[in-house]
Amino acid sequence: MLLARSPNISQETYTKYRQIAQQQGYDLKEFTLTSQSNQTVSLAP
């Protein structure tokens, strides 16, 4: 689970934390994004 204080994070930040999770052994196949109110960015896995 990745939580942020804002509904918007940069693609760079999102990718960085996905890489960290994967390096720690987490399987990201079932990782999903949840749409947030006031979200203005569209993140790609």
Secondary structure, DSSP 4 states (H G I P E B T S, - for coil): ----SSS---HHHHHHHHHHHHHTT---TT------TT-------
